Every structure is written in C-alpha cells, then in structure tokens.
Amino acid sequence: AAVWATYWWSSMGRFSIRVRLTLAYVLTFGVLLGLLSIGLYRTAAARLYAQADAQIQDGMSAVRPLFSVSNSQVTWLVDKKVSESSYLLAYAIFDQQGQYLDGSALASVYNLGFTDAARRTTETRTPIWETRTVQTNHKLRTLNSMVTGSDGRTYLFSAGMLLDPAEDDLRQLAASITTLLPLVLLM
C-alpha cells in the first residue's frame, strides 16, 4: 500500500499541491467511510440475526409445553391450530432415526426436514443452529434441540423461521449505504 501511495503521489506531479492534497484527503476519507459502512452493516446484521434467534428460542419455549411425546406418538395438550396461529414458527418433532412424528403446517411449506445438523444434534445431544436456503432463495434459520418424552426416550424438536424480514432490512441498509457513500464523497 505504501509503494502504491508513493507511486500515486509521484504520478500526480502534473497537478498542483492543492489538488493532490484534496484527492488524497478524499481517498482517505472514502476508505474510512467504507470501513465504517462495513462495520455498520455487520453490526446491523448481527443484531437482526440475534433477534431472529431470540424469537425462535422464545417460540420453542412457548410451544414445547403444548405437546407430549410417548412411544413415538405426539399428543397435543391444546388444539395444534392454536399453537400454529399464535407462534409463527415452523416446528417439527422427529424420533432419533429421523422419522417425522408431527409438526406445524409451516414445517412442510419450509421443508423442515431431518437435516445433517438435526442428525448431529441427536448424536451429540447439544442444540445446533443452522441456516439454509429453502424454496427460491429464502433463508430458513432453524434450531434443533432434544426433548425427553414421557416414555424417557429423547426426540428431536426443530423450530425455524424465515429470515426474510432481516434480509429485507439488510438489503435496504446496503442500498442506502451505496447511495449515500458516493454523495458524501462528492460533497
């Protein structure tokens, strides 16, 4: 970078010192603004994804007491349609072999299946997050965790939601940054 800066400065010899200093200032200011913009975007992305993760965890905590599992049979303690309309999550319950037992209507819409991350969750018994693309370029964020049934066996409980609202906000932020950055540099 120092060699390039020295070359650039020497090649600018045909311009006055005032023009060279102004160009150097604008270039330095542009680099700093670019780095600030990247930091802003990454911070916003981390915050939006953390909010989505919190929504998924809250939804799982709210839905989990509404069903019971025993001998690979799911019994809903309330009307399942109430839980589906109250919590806008796709959720599914699987046995340890990956056999689908029950879930929300959104589980089939979002293709909330027994993925590799779900398999790792059953093997390690630790919750695992995953983000994957479903349908046509929609990102689905999913948390896979184990639940213990009344029969003492463990089952996989997966819940997820589309990241479309967060992705839309990030696209708007990126568009704003790419529009404003050149205008600020021009000023």
C-alpha positions as CSV (number, residue, x, y, z in Angstrom):
1,A,0.0,0.0,0.0
2,A,2.9,2.4,0.8
3,V,4.5,1.7,-2.5
4,W,1.3,2.3,-4.3
5,A,0.7,5.5,-2.4
6,T,4.2,6.7,-3.2
7,Y,3.7,5.9,-6.9
8,W,0.3,7.6,-6.9
9,W,1.6,10.7,-5.3
10,S,4.6,11.0,-7.7
11,S,2.4,10.4,-10.7
12,M,0.1,13.3,-9.6
13,G,3.1,15.7,-10.2
14,R,1.3,17.4,-13.0
15,F,-1.4,18.7,-10.6
16,S,-0.9,21.4,-8.1
17,I,-0.2,20.5,-4.5
18,R,-3.7,21.7,-3.6
19,V,-5.4,19.3,-6.0
20,R,-3.1,16.4,-4.9
21,L,-3.9,17.1,-1.2
22,T,-7.6,17.3,-1.9
23,L,-7.5,14.0,-3.8
24,A,-5.5,12.3,-1.1
25,Y,-8.0,13.6,1.5
26,V,-11.0,12.4,-0.5
27,L,-9.4,9.0,-1.0
28,T,-8.5,8.6,2.7
29,F,-12.0,9.8,3.7
30,G,-13.6,7.3,1.3
31,V,-11.6,4.4,2.7
32,L,-12.6,5.4,6.2
33,L,-16.2,5.8,5.2
34,G,-16.1,2.4,3.5
35,L,-14.7,0.7,6.6
36,L,-17.3,2.5,8.8
37,S,-20.1,1.3,6.4
38,I,-18.9,-2.3,6.5
39,G,-18.8,-2.1,10.3
40,L,-22.3,-0.7,10.4
41,Y,-23.6,-3.3,8.1
42,R,-22.0,-6.2,10.0
43,T,-23.3,-4.8,13.3
44,A,-26.8,-4.5,12.0
45,A,-26.7,-8.0,10.5
46,A,-25.5,-9.5,13.8
47,R,-28.3,-7.7,15.7
48,L,-31.0,-8.7,13.3
49,Y,-29.9,-12.3,13.3
50,A,-29.7,-12.3,17.1
51,Q,-33.3,-11.0,17.2
52,A,-34.4,-13.8,14.9
53,D,-32.6,-16.4,17.1
54,A,-34.3,-15.0,20.2
55,Q,-37.7,-15.2,18.5
56,I,-37.1,-18.9,17.6
57,Q,-35.9,-19.7,21.2
58,D,-38.9,-17.9,22.7
59,G,-41.3,-19.7,20.3
60,M,-39.8,-23.1,21.1
61,S,-40.1,-22.4,24.8
62,A,-43.8,-21.5,24.3
63,V,-44.6,-24.4,22.0
64,R,-42.8,-27.1,24.0
65,P,-45.2,-27.3,26.9
66,L,-48.1,-27.7,24.5
67,F,-47.3,-31.3,23.4
68,S,-46.2,-34.6,24.9
69,V,-44.3,-37.4,23.2
70,S,-44.5,-41.1,24.2
71,N,-43.7,-44.2,22.1
72,S,-43.2,-42.0,19.0
73,Q,-46.7,-40.6,19.3
74,V,-47.3,-36.8,19.7
75,T,-50.2,-35.8,21.8
76,W,-51.2,-32.1,21.7
77,L,-52.4,-30.7,25.1
78,V,-54.2,-27.9,23.3
79,D,-55.5,-27.5,19.8
80,K,-52.5,-27.6,17.5
81,K,-54.0,-24.9,15.2
82,V,-54.0,-22.5,18.2
83,S,-50.2,-23.0,18.6
84,E,-49.7,-22.6,14.9
85,S,-51.5,-19.3,14.7
86,S,-50.0,-18.0,17.9
87,Y,-46.4,-18.7,17.1
88,L,-45.3,-18.0,13.5
89,L,-42.7,-20.8,13.6
90,A,-42.2,-23.9,11.6
91,Y,-41.7,-26.7,14.0
92,A,-41.4,-30.5,13.8
93,I,-40.9,-33.4,16.1
94,F,-38.8,-36.4,14.9
95,D,-37.7,-39.6,16.5
96,Q,-33.9,-40.3,16.8
97,Q,-33.9,-42.1,13.4
98,G,-35.3,-39.1,11.7
99,Q,-38.8,-40.3,11.3
100,Y,-41.2,-37.3,11.2
101,L,-43.8,-37.6,14.0
102,D,-45.7,-34.3,13.9
103,G,-45.3,-30.6,13.3
104,S,-46.8,-27.4,12.2
105,A,-48.2,-26.8,8.7
106,L,-45.3,-24.4,8.0
107,A,-42.9,-27.3,8.6
108,S,-43.9,-28.9,5.3
109,V,-44.1,-25.5,3.5
110,Y,-40.5,-24.7,4.6
111,N,-39.3,-28.3,4.1
112,L,-38.2,-28.5,7.8
113,G,-36.7,-32.0,7.5
114,F,-34.2,-34.1,9.3
115,T,-31.1,-32.4,8.1
116,D,-27.4,-33.1,8.8
117,A,-27.5,-30.6,11.6
118,A,-30.5,-32.4,13.1
119,R,-28.6,-35.7,12.9
120,R,-25.6,-34.1,14.7
121,T,-28.0,-32.9,17.4
122,T,-29.3,-36.4,18.0
123,E,-25.7,-37.7,18.1
124,T,-24.2,-35.0,20.4
125,R,-27.4,-34.1,22.4
126,T,-26.5,-30.5,22.0
127,P,-28.6,-27.8,20.4
128,I,-27.4,-26.9,16.9
129,W,-28.3,-23.8,14.8
130,E,-28.4,-24.0,11.1
131,T,-29.2,-21.6,8.3
132,R,-30.1,-23.0,4.9
133,T,-31.8,-21.8,1.7
134,V,-35.3,-23.1,1.0
135,Q,-37.7,-22.6,-1.8
136,T,-36.4,-19.9,-4.1
137,N,-33.6,-18.1,-2.2
138,H,-35.3,-17.8,1.2
139,K,-33.1,-18.3,4.2
140,L,-34.5,-20.5,6.9
141,R,-32.9,-20.3,10.4
142,T,-33.5,-23.4,12.5
143,L,-32.7,-24.6,16.0
144,N,-32.5,-28.3,16.5
145,S,-32.7,-29.5,20.1
146,M,-33.5,-32.7,22.0
147,V,-36.6,-33.1,24.2
148,T,-37.4,-36.0,26.5
149,G,-40.7,-37.8,26.1
150,S,-42.8,-39.1,28.9
151,D,-41.5,-42.6,27.9
152,G,-38.0,-41.5,28.8
153,R,-36.7,-41.5,25.2
154,T,-35.3,-38.4,23.5
155,Y,-36.8,-36.9,20.4
156,L,-35.7,-34.1,18.2
157,F,-37.6,-30.8,18.3
158,S,-36.7,-28.5,15.4
159,A,-38.1,-25.0,15.0
160,G,-37.3,-22.3,12.5
161,M,-38.4,-19.2,10.7
162,L,-37.6,-17.4,7.5
163,L,-35.1,-14.6,7.7
164,D,-36.9,-12.6,5.0
165,P,-37.6,-9.5,7.3
166,A,-34.0,-9.4,8.4
167,E,-32.7,-9.9,4.8
168,D,-35.0,-7.1,3.6
169,D,-33.7,-4.7,6.2
170,L,-30.1,-5.5,5.3
171,R,-30.8,-5.0,1.6
172,Q,-32.3,-1.6,2.4
173,L,-29.3,-0.7,4.5
174,A,-26.9,-1.8,1.8
175,A,-28.8,0.2,-0.8
176,S,-28.8,3.3,1.5
177,I,-25.0,2.9,2.1
178,T,-24.2,2.5,-1.6
179,T,-26.3,5.5,-2.5
180,L,-25.1,7.8,0.3
181,L,-21.4,7.0,0.2
182,P,-20.7,8.5,-3.2
183,L,-22.8,11.5,-2.4
184,V,-20.9,12.1,0.8
185,L,-17.6,11.8,-1.0
186,L,-18.8,14.2,-3.7
187,M,-19.7,16.8,-1.0
